[in-house]
Amino acid sequence: MREPSELYRLRRPADEMPRGLPLVAAITGFTDAGGAVQQVTEYLLDALDAEVVVEFDGDALLDYRARRPILFFDETRFTEYRRPELAIRLARDELGAPFLLMTGYEPDFRWEGFTDAVVALVEQWEVASTTWINAIPMPVPHTRPIGSTVSGNREDLTDAHSIWRPQTQVPGNAMHLLEYKLQEAGQPVAGFVLLIPHYLGDTEYPAAAVAALESITAATGLLLPTDRLREEGREFLAKVDDQVEGNSELQRLVGTLEDRHDSYMEDNALRSPLTGDDGEVPSADSIAAELEKFLAHRRRADDD
């Protein structure tokens, strides 16, 4: 049996890798309501400076006949082969803070080996925390903020952000197994499952990507670009509202979902992360002081 380390290739020497960075994972292949994961992946790779540092072996992990790669044909010959990619990149947020970003396909094979390999890299690089995102369709209205179910061993995040906490059995994916193994290894990990309106689940819903990026920021403190997605989201929702306004059946559906959502939230209200333990919103002066402290910490981290 192959060793987990044989499932990837390092593109940067191990002793040159920075320690103590957060790892963010957004891999596709399972449920992705609203295209949240796909949008985040494309958006971040386009917007951020990122260098591939680990490349996983597609020949060992991917079922090519189930997810056939794309080749481009020009009249008489093939001109390009688009190789499926599962990789970890060293990226930087809008303030230049470094972090690790894992994107690409969900492995079809060797889940045990793949997850063991990632856990070993997390331990070797002394990763500060691992955060992964997913999105599922739910009977919730688009007129309310996107909620989430948060799993993992970071109680600060589950307490503040997890609005739906079922006891159930779920069909597993590779990131579930990775989260489970990271917990067993005592590594900080959180998984955000976004709850997307079921009637928008098959669309590319910009608000889903914004919610995913906000979840990553809540877990890591990274500042990620969202301006373009927010603008696209406003235009998208305006079109949805126009369709709802012109259809009485849709109006009844959305109204029913709003009533159920509001009733549920009244009984399961979470303390806002913007308030303190006393429930008060901090003053402008205290926010400015915290921001100065945060930026000073970032500068020290960059110097190190």
C-alpha positions in Angstrom: 0.0 0.0 0.0 1.3 3.4 -0.9 2.3 5.8 1.8 0.1 8.9 2.1 3.1 11.1 1.2 3.2 9.4 -2.2 -0.1 10.9 -3.1 1.3 14.4 -3.5 4.3 16.3 -4.8 5.8 19.3 -3.0 6.4 22.3 -5.2 8.3 24.1 -2.5 10.9 22.6 -0.2 9.4 21.6 3.1 11.9 23.7 5.1 10.9 26.8 3.2 7.2 26.5 4.1 6.0 29.1 6.7 4.6 27.7 9.9 1.5 28.6 11.8 -0.8 29.7 8.9 -4.5 29.0 8.6 -5.7 26.5 6.0 -8.8 27.2 4.0 -10.4 24.3 2.0 -12.9 24.7 -0.8 -13.1 21.5 -2.9 -15.9 20.5 -5.3 -17.5 17.2 -6.2 -20.3 16.9 -3.6 -23.3 19.1 -2.9 -22.7 22.7 -3.8 -26.0 24.6 -3.5 -25.9 28.0 -5.2 -22.5 27.2 -6.6 -21.0 28.6 -3.4 -17.7 26.5 -3.4 -17.2 26.8 -7.1 -17.6 30.6 -7.0 -15.3 31.0 -4.0 -12.7 28.9 -5.7 -12.7 30.8 -9.0 -13.0 34.1 -7.3 -10.1 33.7 -4.9 -7.8 32.2 -7.5 -8.6 35.1 -9.8 -8.4 37.8 -7.2 -5.5 36.7 -5.0 -1.8 36.2 -5.5 -1.3 32.4 -4.9 1.5 29.9 -5.5 1.0 26.1 -5.7 3.0 24.4 -3.0 1.4 21.0 -3.0 0.0 19.1 -6.0 -2.0 15.9 -5.4 -1.7 12.9 -7.7 -4.9 12.8 -9.9 -4.0 9.4 -11.4 -4.3 7.9 -7.9 -7.2 9.9 -6.6 -9.5 10.7 -9.5 -12.0 8.5 -11.5 -11.4 9.9 -14.9 -14.4 8.0 -16.5 -16.8 9.5 -13.9 -15.4 13.0 -14.3 -13.8 13.2 -17.7 -11.2 15.9 -18.2 -11.5 18.5 -20.9 -9.4 18.5 -24.1 -9.7 21.2 -26.7 -9.9 20.1 -30.4 -9.1 22.5 -33.2 -10.1 21.1 -36.6 -7.5 18.4 -36.9 -5.7 18.1 -33.6 -6.0 18.4 -29.9 -4.5 21.7 -28.8 -4.9 21.7 -25.0 -5.4 19.3 -22.1 -7.0 20.8 -19.0 -5.6 18.6 -16.2 -7.9 18.2 -13.2 -6.2 19.8 -10.2 -6.3 19.3 -6.4 -3.7 21.5 -4.8 -2.7 23.6 -1.8 -1.6 27.1 -2.5 0.3 29.7 -0.5 -1.9 32.8 -0.8 -2.3 36.3 0.7 -5.4 38.2 1.7 -6.1 41.8 0.9 -3.8 43.0 3.7 -1.0 40.7 2.6 -1.5 38.1 5.4 -0.4 34.6 4.2 -2.6 31.6 4.4 -3.0 28.1 2.8 -5.7 27.5 0.3 -6.7 24.0 -0.8 -8.9 23.8 -3.9 -9.8 21.4 -6.6 -11.8 18.1 -7.0 -12.9 15.8 -4.2 -10.9 12.6 -4.5 -12.8 9.5 -5.8 -10.3 7.1 -4.3 -7.9 6.7 -1.4 -9.8 8.9 1.1 -7.9 7.4 4.0 -4.6 8.1 2.3 -5.6 11.6 1.2 -6.9 12.7 4.6 -3.9 11.1 6.3 -1.6 13.1 4.0 -3.4 16.4 4.7 -3.3 15.8 8.5 0.4 15.1 8.3 1.0 18.3 6.4 -1.1 20.2 9.0 1.0 18.8 11.8 4.3 19.4 9.9 3.5 23.0 9.1 1.9 23.7 12.5 -1.2 24.9 10.8 -3.1 27.3 13.1 -6.6 26.1 12.1 -8.4 24.4 9.2 -11.6 25.8 7.8 -13.7 24.2 5.0 -16.9 25.3 3.3 -19.9 23.5 1.8 -23.5 24.4 0.9 -26.8 22.5 0.9 -30.3 23.4 -0.3 -32.8 24.1 2.5 -36.4 25.4 2.7 -35.3 28.9 3.7 -36.2 32.3 2.0 -33.8 34.4 0.0 -35.1 37.4 1.9 -33.3 36.4 5.1 -29.5 36.2 5.8 -27.9 32.9 4.8 -27.5 30.7 7.9 -25.1 27.8 8.5 -24.5 24.7 10.4 -21.0 24.7 11.9 -19.2 21.5 12.8 -15.8 20.8 14.3 -14.1 21.5 17.6 -14.0 25.3 17.7 -16.8 26.1 20.1 -16.4 29.8 19.6 -17.6 29.3 16.0 -20.3 26.7 16.7 -21.7 28.9 19.5 -21.8 32.1 17.4 -22.7 30.8 13.9 -24.4 27.4 13.9 -28.2 28.1 13.7 -29.2 24.5 12.7 -27.9 21.6 14.8 -29.5 18.4 13.7 -28.8 14.9 15.0 -28.8 12.8 11.9 -26.8 10.5 9.5 -25.3 12.1 6.4 -23.7 10.7 3.3 -20.0 11.4 3.9 -17.6 13.3 1.8 -13.8 13.6 1.9 -13.9 16.8 3.9 -16.1 15.2 6.6 -13.4 12.5 7.0 -10.6 15.1 7.1 -12.5 17.1 9.8 -13.0 13.9 11.8 -9.3 13.0 11.6 -8.2 16.5 12.5 -10.4 16.4 15.6 -8.9 13.1 16.6 -5.4 14.6 16.2 -6.4 17.6 18.4 -6.1 20.1 15.5 -8.5 23.1 15.4 -11.0 22.6 12.6 -14.4 24.0 11.6 -16.7 23.2 8.7 -19.3 25.7 7.5 -22.3 24.2 5.7 -24.3 27.1 4.3 -28.1 26.8 4.1 -29.2 28.0 0.7 -32.8 28.6 -0.5 -33.7 25.3 -2.2 -35.3 27.1 -5.1 -32.0 28.8 -5.9 -29.9 25.7 -5.3 -29.2 25.0 -9.0 -28.3 28.6 -9.8 -25.0 30.4 -9.4 -26.1 32.5 -6.3 -23.6 35.2 -5.5 -24.9 35.7 -2.0 -23.9 32.1 -1.3 -20.3 32.9 -2.2 -20.3 36.1 -0.1 -21.6 34.1 2.9 -18.9 31.5 2.4 -16.2 34.2 2.4 -17.6 35.8 5.5 -17.6 32.4 7.2 -13.9 32.1 6.3 -13.2 35.5 7.7 -15.0 34.7 10.9 -12.9 31.6 11.4 -9.5 33.0 10.4 -9.5 36.8 10.5 -8.5 36.9 6.9 -9.7 39.9 4.8 -11.0 38.5 1.5 -12.4 40.6 -1.4 -16.2 40.5 -1.8 -17.1 43.8 -3.6 -17.7 42.3 -7.0 -19.7 39.4 -5.6 -21.8 41.7 -3.5 -22.7 43.8 -6.6 -23.5 40.7 -8.6 -25.6 39.6 -5.6 -27.7 42.8 -5.6 -28.4 42.4 -9.3 -29.3 38.8 -8.9 -31.7 39.3 -6.0 -33.4 42.2 -7.8 -34.2 39.8 -10.7 -35.5 37.2 -8.2 -37.6 39.8 -6.5 -39.1 40.8 -9.8 -40.1 37.2 -10.6 -41.6 36.7 -7.1 -43.5 40.0 -7.4 -45.1 38.9 -10.6 -46.2 35.4 -9.4 -48.7 35.0 -6.6 -47.7 31.3 -6.0 -44.1 32.3 -5.5 -45.2 35.1 -3.1 -47.1 32.5 -1.0 -44.1 30.2 -1.0 -41.6 32.9 0.1 -44.1 34.2 2.7 -44.5 30.8 4.2 -40.7 30.2 4.3 -40.3 33.7 5.9 -42.8 32.8 8.6 -41.2 29.5 9.4 -37.7 31.0 9.4 -38.6 33.9 11.7 -40.5 31.5 14.1 -37.5 29.2 14.2 -35.0 32.1 14.8 -37.1 33.5 17.7 -36.6 30.2 19.5 -33.0 29.7 18.4 -31.5 33.2 18.4 -27.8 33.3 18.4 -25.8 36.1 20.1 -24.5 38.4 17.4 -20.7 38.2 17.0 -20.8 42.0 16.9 -21.9 42.3 20.5 -20.0 41.7 23.7 -20.8 39.4 26.6 -23.2 42.0 27.9 -25.1 42.1 24.7 -24.0 45.7 23.9 -22.5 46.8 20.6 -18.9 48.1 21.1 -18.3 51.8 20.7 -16.5 53.3 17.7 -13.5 54.0 19.8 -13.2 50.4 21.0 -13.6 49.1 17.4 -10.8 51.4 16.3 -8.6 50.2 19.1 -9.2 46.6 18.2 -8.5 47.4 14.5 -5.2 49.0 15.4 -4.3 46.0 17.6 -5.2 43.6 14.7 -3.2 45.5 12.1 -0.2 45.7 14.5 -0.4 41.9 15.0 -0.5 41.4 11.2 2.6 43.6 10.8 4.5 41.6 13.4 3.4 38.3 11.7 4.7 39.6 8.3 8.0 40.7 9.9 8.4 37.2 11.4 
